[in-house]
Amino acid sequence: MDDPRSYSTKVRAYYHRRAPEYDDWWLGEGLYAPVPDKWADERDHLLEEIAALEPKRTLDAACGTGFVTLHLPGEIIGLDQSDAMVAVAAKRVKDARFVVGDALDLPFEDGSFERVFASHFYGHLEEADRLKFLAEARRVAPELVIVDSATQGGVERNEWQDRVLKDGSQWRVYKRFFSTSTLLAELDGGETIHSGRWFVAARSPRYVRSGRDEIPLARHAPA
Ligand SMILES: C[S@@+](CC[C@H](N)C(=O)[O-])C[C@H]1O[C@@H](n2cnc3c(N)ncnc32)[C@H](O)[C@@H]1O
């Protein structure tokens, strides 16, 4: 049972409460209006890049309202800790399956998927949880795709943000902003899918092919 005072429990409660207004952030509406400069163009471009990934059996970890899930190619299972988020996602993405669960303790067997995808989740994880999530993602799939927030003005930031919801409730949320090089280093290598003003995205296979062998990515020396 989670300690109700712990950061991770509070962040889960925050997103659960935020479910009905979460899409405002993607859309630049409500508390997030007006839409920031070039945000909508870059968002749509990012969604096209995600849609162009090779179709795979994919777990969308911390899928939220399914705003991004809708664009994932292949057989899709979305997971989120909040049943309110999952309810919105299931209405939106009819041909995917959704489960309520913990992305840090995935309720799936080893190798159940071909890809784990996570958008705007990784950057909310403090170090111990970040490592837990990476271990879980690598356990259930040979490929990991991370989408998150880009550095603003080239400055990497890890910070505690004070946030409010429409009902006036106040929350503290841990949030990171990434360069693609930091993200790729943390994933032990891979390739950049998107590098923009607002978003970064990287794809990291667990193994790379070298001749006839598959080598763990971190041990693979560049040619
Ligand atoms: C910023 S939202 C991202 C939602 C979606 N991936 C997107 O990009 O629109 C973060 C999501 O992580 C979920 N979340 C937080 N901790 C979680 C955990 N341990 N396991 C599963 N989901 C979690 C929240 O409920 C929320 O839906």
The ligand as an SDF file (V2000), in Angstrom:
LIG
                    3D

 27 29  0  0  0  0  0  0  0  0999 V2000
    1.2410   13.8830  -18.1110 C   0  0  0  0  0  0  0  0  0  0  0  0
    0.0980   12.5430  -18.1540 S   0  0  0  0  0  0  0  0  0  0  0  0
    0.5100   11.8050  -19.7360 C   0  0  0  0  0  0  0  0  0  0  0  0
   -0.6630   11.1100  -20.3730 C   0  0  0  0  0  0  0  0  0  0  0  0
   -0.4570   10.6550  -21.8170 C   0  0  0  0  0  0  0  0  0  0  0  0
    0.6070    9.6960  -21.9350 N   0  0  0  0  0  0  0  0  0  0  0  0
   -0.2050   11.8390  -22.7260 C   0  0  0  0  0  0  0  0  0  0  0  0
    0.9210   12.0270  -23.1890 O   0  0  0  0  0  0  0  0  0  0  0  0
   -1.1670   12.5820  -22.9620 O   0  0  0  0  0  0  0  0  0  0  0  0
    0.8270   11.4200  -17.0080 C   0  0  0  0  0  0  0  0  0  0  0  0
   -0.0240   10.1660  -16.7980 C   0  0  0  0  0  0  0  0  0  0  0  0
    0.7100    9.2640  -15.9870 O   0  0  0  0  0  0  0  0  0  0  0  0
   -0.2240    8.5470  -15.1900 C   0  0  0  0  0  0  0  0  0  0  0  0
    0.5530    7.9250  -14.1140 N   0  0  0  0  0  0  0  0  0  0  0  0
    1.2440    8.5190  -13.1150 C   0  0  0  0  0  0  0  0  0  0  0  0
    1.8880    7.6020  -12.3720 N   0  0  0  0  0  0  0  0  0  0  0  0
    1.5720    6.3950  -12.9100 C   0  0  0  0  0  0  0  0  0  0  0  0
    1.9420    5.0650  -12.6030 C   0  0  0  0  0  0  0  0  0  0  0  0
    2.7860    4.7830  -11.6030 N   0  0  0  0  0  0  0  0  0  0  0  0
    1.4410    4.0600  -13.3560 N   0  0  0  0  0  0  0  0  0  0  0  0
    0.5940    4.3170  -14.3860 C   0  0  0  0  0  0  0  0  0  0  0  0
    0.2160    5.5580  -14.7350 N   0  0  0  0  0  0  0  0  0  0  0  0
    0.7100    6.5920  -14.0220 C   0  0  0  0  0  0  0  0  0  0  0  0
   -1.2120    9.6070  -14.7620 C   0  0  0  0  0  0  0  0  0  0  0  0
   -2.4270    9.0520  -14.3000 O   0  0  0  0  0  0  0  0  0  0  0  0
   -1.3490   10.3890  -16.0700 C   0  0  0  0  0  0  0  0  0  0  0  0
   -2.3980    9.8780  -16.8520 O   0  0  0  0  0  0  0  0  0  0  0  0
  1  2  1  0
  2  3  1  0
  2 10  1  0
  3  4  1  0
  4  5  1  0
  5  6  1  0
  5  7  1  0
  7  8  2  0
  7  9  1  0
 10 11  1  0
 11 12  1  0
 11 26  1  0
 12 13  1  0
 13 14  1  0
 13 24  1  0
 14 15  1  0
 14 23  1  0
 15 16  2  0
 16 17  1  0
 17 18  1  0
 17 23  2  0
 18 19  1  0
 18 20  2  0
 20 21  1  0
 21 22  2  0
 22 23  1  0
 24 25  1  0
 24 26  1  0
 26 27  1  0
M  CHG  2   2   1   9  -1
M  END
$$$$
